[in-house]
C-alpha cells in the first residue's frame, strides 16, 4: 500500500498494516476509530528509532479499544524503521540524517527529507492535534518534560493536559512539532525515560499523559489519572554543544539547579588533559544530559531549563 487508508469512516474500527509512502521505505501504521465522531489525533513515535519507551507507548495506543474513544487516532509507531532495526542513535541509517531536523523536508531530497515532506503534506494537514513521542536516546538521560512550539497557546494547553512536571517552549526550525504548528495544528513532543530504557513505569507515565490529552480533546471519557501537578513549570531550553571531541565528564545531575557561570562539565582527552570546560550561560536546572563518555565536536552536551518570564 502506498498511502494511508481513509481515516474517518463513521464505523468503529481498528485497522493496521504497513505503507510505503516514499518508494522503498516501509513503515507500520494503525488507525483506531470510535463509533462517535470526534477529533483526529495523530501520534508518531520512533523518529529516533532507539527511544523505546515512546515506541512501546505508541504500540499500546494502537491497541486501544474503539469503544473507549470518540474520533480517530492515527498512530505511526516507528517512523524510522531502519533506525529501530539497527538500534541507531539520532539518525536514519538510509541517509545518516536526523529526521527531527529535516522538516518541512523536500519532495526530491534524501530519505529523511522525503519522509518529512510526506508527513507535512499528506499527514499533518488532516490532524486536529499531534503528539510526537520521544525519550532520551541510547546516550541521553533525562527527567521527563514536554516540548511545545513557543507562542502556540493550544499547544501550551496540550502540555498542561499531558501533565509532565516541566514544559519547554521551543522555537527553531526543522522539528516535527514546529512544522505541524506552521500548519496551525496544536502539537506536543513528550520526552519520557532515557538511555533507550523502557518499562511499566515509564511507558505508564507516557500513556497517562496521552490519555489526559485525549480527555482534554474530548476523545476519551473520564476519569483519567490526574496529573501530579496542576501546571507544569514552563521553561526555555539552553543547549551547549561540544566545542571539541573527547571524553565527556558531566558535573551536574538531572534536575539539579545551576547558576550562570557554574561549571556543567569538562571534555578531556584520554590522558586527562582538560580540552574544554563547559559553563552555564543561564540560571536554571538540568533537563537532560549526554551520558556517553564519548563526545564528538558539535554534539549537544545537555539542556538547561530556564524559567520563562511571566
Ligand atoms: Zn528523540
Boltz pocket constraint, residues with backbone or C-beta under 6 A from the ligand:
constraints:
  - pocket:
      binder: B
      contacts: [[A, 47], [A, 48], [A, 51], [A, 133], [A, 134], [A, 135], [A, 137]]
      max_distance: 6.0
